[in-house]
Amino acid sequence: MAPIKKKYAKWRLKLIRRLRPRTFTVHGVCLPTDPAYVPNYVSNLVYEGRYERSEAAICKAELSHRDQVLELGGGIGFMGMLCAQICGSDNVTTYETNPDLERVIRKTHELNGVSPTLCMHAISREGSELTFFRDDNIISSGLIDRSFGGETTVSARAIADVLAEIRPTALVCDIEGAEIDVLADVDLSGIDKIIIELHPKIVGNEANDALVTSFEERGFEMAGGETKKVALFKCRMG
């Protein structure tokens, strides 16, 4: 970026932070940035264009109206909304575990006039009830105990049942390390692409690398992103 453009971008961001608008549009998706819905650190990520930036870029490049999308981990509704704008609401199903995020996601749907299917359940291998660990950092809460302190019991559905029901062609996944257990050995037949945020800092490099290897053994190859962060895997048969 040229020096003048950098200076403009810097002052623009300062102005946005000062004004703190209650909504903000990123990649064509209008997001709630009102503190009644999201904390300031999430709003700042949105204002800076850093919130799920890598995932958004991959989805915009790889998804089409022909895709049926299963999203695991809805966050504040950004990725589900982006997928819905590309593929259509009827072709996107989001599973979100954190009960605190339902009103945020539904607000995002309302702001954009688009309503993909939202299921407020965890996803696991067996589908039994699970302990969910809450954190003040809503985008870091999850099914792995990271000593946050807050715990609640959530209902879960078995990943195999969800895949059989939705029959997705694309899987978008950001579940804060739970991907290791959920996706380790499930049948991924019919899925052409996996867009996933990996969490080696939570699960460890060994478990993370084992998941990547298991994708390769099931016919996928890495086609973009990074094996330690956000990655795109495509089915070699696709």
Secondary structure, 3 states (H helix, E strand, C coil): CCHHHHHHHHHHHHHHHHHCCCEEEECCEEEECCCCCCCHHHHHHHHHCCCCHHHHHHHHHHCCCCCCEEEECCCCCHHHHHHHHHHCHHHEEEECCCHHHHHHHHHHHHHHCCCCEEECCEEECCCCCEEEEECCCCCCCECCCCCCCEEEEECEEEHHHHHHHHCCCEEEECCCCCHHHHHCCCCCCCCCEEEEECCHHHHCHHHHHHHHHHHHHCCEEEEEECCCCEEEEEECCC
